[in-house]
């Protein structure tokens, strides 16, 4: 009998409206998050961390995490949404901090500050100087509440590294990593983990980077409903047939027992492991165990106290 693997998805955008059946403001089917979660548990997901992208979304993520002991959340503001700080920076900071402290004083549900960081691919939403300014705010927040960082980095590795160098007490993960081996090594040398999902496995260069990562610094995620591993991606050829078994239908033909085409789900974390283990030529069971322990060490040591 095959070993039952245990996974932790460190980045799941479960508050996205797609899981309520709404796509680009138009309802296509009934809300089906409970179906999505059941498929996750059936696939071996042990815990899920719901990503907070701004104050409103973080609040929803925390509320959702309180519905199941296996759900947890992050609280923070994505770099492309940092203009939200501008009206009253101190108030926005205080509201994020209050959400964390008031929640975790009752039950530890928030495991990281984020999603925060830098995104230079989408400066139309927020300029560099604003992103940097409020990233510093969230580094201060991480220090104040003593939580690790869930970091976003797009085309901004040099600046992210330079800022983090000045906050050596912090730890965390650079999630959805799609940079070079050299960039990964700089973050790892500072003590950070590297989060891998479908967007980290698109190109042959991505796969080359994955081969170079120390196994004790790898975490995995889906970043669902985004970052699925598509047939056009370099990593797709390494996805096992058994992990492509859930039927998929178009959203207009939704069924409770099927995934929605092009909408990623946490149960697809199995595919992420397939690709990483294959390109590294490692035993997937052993690698899965190591990644699980890496995740516990960063986010969940409090559960063992």
C-alpha positions as CSV (number, residue, x, y, z in Angstrom):
1,X,0.0,0.0,0.0
2,X,1.3,3.5,-0.9
3,X,2.3,5.7,1.9
4,X,-0.3,8.4,2.8
5,X,1.4,11.7,2.3
6,X,0.7,14.7,4.5
7,X,0.8,18.2,3.0
8,X,0.5,21.8,4.2
9,X,-0.5,24.4,1.6
10,X,1.3,27.6,2.8
11,X,-0.6,29.8,0.3
12,X,-4.3,29.4,-0.6
13,X,-6.4,32.3,-1.6
14,X,-9.6,30.7,-0.3
15,X,-11.5,34.0,0.1
16,X,-11.4,34.6,-3.7
17,X,-14.9,35.0,-5.2
18,X,-14.3,32.1,-7.5
19,X,-15.0,29.8,-4.6
20,X,-18.3,31.5,-4.3
21,X,-19.0,30.8,-8.0
22,X,-18.3,34.4,-9.0
23,X,-15.9,35.1,-11.9
24,X,-15.2,38.7,-12.9
25,X,-18.3,39.8,-11.1
26,X,-20.6,37.3,-12.8
27,X,-22.1,34.3,-11.0
28,X,-21.5,31.0,-12.8
29,X,-22.4,28.4,-10.2
30,X,-23.2,28.0,-6.5
31,X,-20.6,28.5,-3.8
32,X,-18.5,25.4,-3.5
33,X,-15.7,26.1,-1.0
34,X,-16.8,23.1,1.1
35,X,-16.4,20.8,-1.9
36,X,-13.0,22.3,-2.5
37,X,-11.9,21.8,1.1
38,X,-13.2,18.2,1.2
39,X,-11.1,17.4,-1.9
40,X,-8.2,18.9,-0.1
41,X,-8.6,16.8,3.0
42,X,-9.1,13.7,0.8
43,X,-5.8,14.5,-1.0
44,X,-3.8,14.5,2.2
45,X,-3.9,18.2,3.1
46,X,-3.2,18.4,6.9
47,X,-3.4,22.2,7.2
48,X,-4.1,25.1,4.9
49,X,-2.9,28.7,5.3
50,X,-5.3,31.2,3.9
51,X,-3.6,34.3,2.4
52,X,-4.5,37.8,3.4
53,X,-4.0,40.3,0.7
54,X,-5.2,43.5,2.4
55,X,-7.0,44.5,5.6
56,X,-10.5,43.5,4.3
57,X,-9.3,40.2,2.9
58,X,-7.2,39.4,5.9
59,X,-10.3,39.8,8.1
60,X,-12.2,37.4,5.9
61,X,-9.3,35.0,5.9
62,X,-9.2,35.0,9.7
63,X,-13.0,34.5,9.9
64,X,-12.7,31.5,7.5
65,X,-9.8,30.0,9.5
66,X,-12.0,29.9,12.6
67,X,-14.4,27.5,11.0
68,X,-12.0,24.5,11.0
69,X,-9.0,23.5,13.2
70,X,-7.0,22.7,10.0
71,X,-7.3,26.3,8.6
72,X,-4.9,29.1,9.5
73,X,-4.4,32.6,8.0
74,X,-1.9,35.4,7.2
75,X,-2.6,39.1,7.8
76,X,-1.0,41.8,5.7
77,X,-1.2,44.0,2.6
78,X,0.1,42.9,-0.8
79,X,2.6,45.3,-2.4
80,X,0.2,46.1,-5.3
81,X,-2.5,47.2,-2.8
82,X,-0.3,49.3,-0.5
83,X,-2.0,52.5,-1.7
84,X,-4.6,51.5,0.9
85,X,-2.2,52.6,3.6
86,X,-2.0,56.2,2.2
87,X,-5.2,57.8,3.7
88,X,-4.1,57.0,7.3
89,X,-1.0,54.9,7.5
90,X,-0.9,54.6,11.3
91,X,-4.6,53.6,11.4
92,X,-4.2,50.9,8.8
93,X,-1.1,49.6,10.6
94,X,-3.0,49.6,13.9
95,X,-5.9,47.7,12.4
96,X,-3.7,45.0,11.0
97,X,-2.0,44.7,14.4
98,X,-5.2,44.7,16.3
99,X,-6.6,41.9,14.1
100,X,-3.6,39.8,14.8
101,X,-3.4,40.4,18.5
102,X,-7.1,40.1,19.2
103,X,-7.4,36.9,17.2
104,X,-4.3,35.1,18.5
105,X,-5.1,36.0,22.1
106,X,-8.1,33.7,21.9
107,X,-6.6,31.0,19.6
108,X,-3.5,31.0,17.5
109,X,-4.9,31.2,14.0
110,X,-2.7,33.8,12.3
111,X,0.7,32.3,11.5
112,X,2.4,35.0,9.5
113,X,2.4,38.7,8.4
114,X,1.7,39.0,4.7
115,X,1.3,38.7,1.9
116,X,3.8,41.6,1.8
117,X,6.9,42.5,-0.1
118,X,7.6,44.1,-3.5
119,X,6.1,43.7,-7.0
120,X,7.8,45.6,-9.8
121,X,5.9,43.8,-12.6
122,X,2.7,45.7,-11.7
123,X,3.7,49.2,-10.9
124,X,0.5,50.5,-12.4
125,X,-1.2,49.6,-9.2
126,X,1.4,50.9,-6.7
127,X,4.7,52.7,-7.4
128,X,8.0,51.5,-6.0
129,X,8.4,54.1,-3.3
130,X,5.0,53.4,-1.8
131,X,5.6,49.7,-1.9
132,X,9.0,50.1,-0.1
133,X,7.5,52.4,2.5
134,X,4.7,50.1,3.5
135,X,6.8,47.0,3.3
136,X,8.9,48.6,6.1
137,X,5.7,49.1,8.0
138,X,4.9,45.4,7.8
139,X,8.4,44.4,8.8
140,X,7.8,46.5,11.9
141,X,4.4,44.7,12.3
142,X,6.2,41.3,12.1
143,X,8.5,42.4,14.8
144,X,5.7,43.8,17.0
145,X,3.6,40.6,16.9
146,X,6.6,38.2,16.6
147,X,5.3,36.3,13.5
148,X,7.3,35.2,10.4
149,X,6.8,36.8,7.0
150,X,4.9,35.6,4.0
151,X,6.8,37.4,1.3
152,X,5.9,38.4,-2.3
153,X,8.7,39.1,-4.8
154,X,8.2,39.8,-8.5
155,X,11.1,41.3,-10.4
156,X,12.4,42.9,-7.2
157,X,14.8,40.5,-5.6
158,X,17.6,43.0,-5.3
159,X,15.6,45.6,-3.4
160,X,13.8,42.9,-1.3
161,X,17.1,41.5,-0.2
162,X,18.6,45.0,0.6
163,X,15.6,45.8,2.8
164,X,15.5,42.4,4.6
165,X,19.3,42.8,5.3
166,X,18.3,45.5,7.8
167,X,15.9,43.3,9.6
168,X,18.1,40.3,10.4
169,X,15.8,39.1,13.3
170,X,13.0,38.3,10.9
171,X,12.3,34.9,9.3
172,X,9.8,33.7,6.8
173,X,9.3,32.4,3.2
174,X,9.6,34.0,-0.2
175,X,6.5,32.5,-1.7
176,X,5.7,31.7,-5.3
177,X,9.4,32.0,-6.0
178,X,10.3,32.3,-9.7
179,X,13.8,33.8,-9.5
180,X,17.3,32.5,-10.1
181,X,19.4,30.1,-8.1
182,X,21.6,33.0,-7.1
183,X,18.6,35.1,-5.8
184,X,17.3,32.1,-3.9
185,X,20.7,31.5,-2.3
186,X,20.8,35.1,-1.0
187,X,17.5,34.7,0.7
188,X,18.3,31.2,2.0
189,X,21.6,32.5,3.5
190,X,19.6,35.0,5.5
191,X,17.5,32.2,6.9
192,X,14.5,32.4,4.6
193,X,12.6,29.5,3.0
194,X,11.6,29.3,-0.6
195,X,7.9,28.6,-1.5
196,X,7.2,26.7,-4.7
197,X,4.0,26.4,-6.7
198,X,2.9,26.1,-10.3
199,X,4.3,29.6,-11.1
200,X,7.7,28.4,-9.9
201,X,7.7,25.5,-12.3
202,X,6.8,27.1,-15.7
203,X,10.2,27.2,-17.5
204,X,13.2,25.0,-17.8
205,X,15.2,27.8,-16.0
206,X,12.7,27.5,-13.1
207,X,13.3,23.8,-12.9
208,X,17.1,24.3,-12.9
209,X,16.6,26.6,-9.9
210,X,14.5,24.0,-8.1
211,X,17.3,21.5,-8.5
212,X,19.7,23.8,-6.6
213,X,17.6,24.5,-3.5
214,X,18.5,22.8,-0.2
215,X,15.7,20.4,0.7
216,X,15.5,21.8,4.2
217,X,14.5,25.2,2.8
218,X,11.7,24.2,0.5
219,X,8.0,24.8,1.2
220,X,5.1,24.1,-1.2
221,X,1.9,25.8,-2.0
222,X,-0.8,26.2,-4.7
223,X,-1.5,30.0,-4.5
224,X,-5.0,28.8,-5.6
225,X,-7.1,29.8,-7.5
226,X,-4.0,30.9,-9.4
227,X,-0.8,29.2,-10.4
228,X,-2.0,25.9,-11.6
229,X,0.5,23.7,-13.5
230,X,-0.7,24.0,-17.1
231,X,0.1,21.6,-20.0
232,X,2.3,24.3,-21.6
233,X,4.5,24.5,-18.5
234,X,7.9,22.8,-18.4
235,X,7.0,21.1,-15.2
236,X,3.8,19.5,-16.4
237,X,5.5,16.5,-17.9
238,X,6.5,15.4,-14.4
239,X,2.9,15.4,-13.0
240,X,1.9,11.8,-12.3
241,X,-1.3,10.4,-13.9
242,X,-2.7,9.5,-10.5
243,X,-2.5,13.2,-9.5
244,X,-4.5,14.3,-12.6
245,X,-7.4,12.1,-11.6
246,X,-10.0,14.7,-10.4
247,X,-12.4,15.4,-13.2
248,X,-12.5,19.0,-14.5
249,X,-15.4,20.9,-16.1
250,X,-16.0,24.4,-17.4
251,X,-17.5,26.7,-14.8
252,X,-20.7,27.0,-16.8
253,X,-21.1,23.2,-16.4
254,X,-20.2,23.0,-12.7
255,X,-20.6,19.8,-10.8
256,X,-20.0,19.3,-7.1
257,X,-17.7,16.3,-7.7
258,X,-15.5,18.1,-10.3
259,X,-12.9,20.8,-10.3
260,X,-13.5,23.9,-12.3
261,X,-11.2,24.2,-15.4
262,X,-8.4,26.8,-14.9
263,X,-9.4,27.4,-11.2
264,X,-6.6,25.9,-9.1
265,X,-7.4,24.1,-5.8
266,X,-5.3,23.0,-2.8
267,X,-5.6,19.3,-3.7
268,X,-3.3,20.1,-6.6
269,X,-0.4,20.5,-4.2
270,X,0.3,16.8,-5.0
271,X,1.2,17.9,-8.5
272,X,3.7,20.5,-7.1
273,X,5.4,17.8,-5.1
274,X,5.5,15.5,-8.2
275,X,7.4,18.0,-10.2
276,X,9.9,19.0,-7.5
277,X,10.7,15.4,-6.6
278,X,11.1,14.4,-10.3
279,X,13.4,17.2,-11.3
280,X,15.5,16.7,-8.2
281,X,15.4,12.9,-8.7
282,X,14.4,12.4,-5.0
283,X,12.0,10.0,-3.4
284,X,8.6,11.9,-3.2
285,X,7.6,10.3,0.2
286,X,10.8,11.3,1.8
287,X,10.8,14.8,0.3
288,X,7.2,15.3,1.3
289,X,8.1,14.5,4.9
290,X,11.0,17.0,4.9
291,X,8.8,19.7,3.4
292,X,6.1,19.1,6.0
293,X,8.7,19.4,8.8
294,X,10.1,22.6,7.2
295,X,6.6,24.1,7.3
296,X,5.9,23.1,10.9
297,X,9.3,24.6,11.9
298,X,8.4,27.9,10.4
299,X,4.7,28.3,11.1
300,X,3.5,25.7,13.6
301,X,6.0,25.1,16.3
302,X,3.4,26.6,18.7
303,X,1.2,23.6,18.2
304,X,3.8,21.4,19.9
305,X,4.0,23.5,23.1
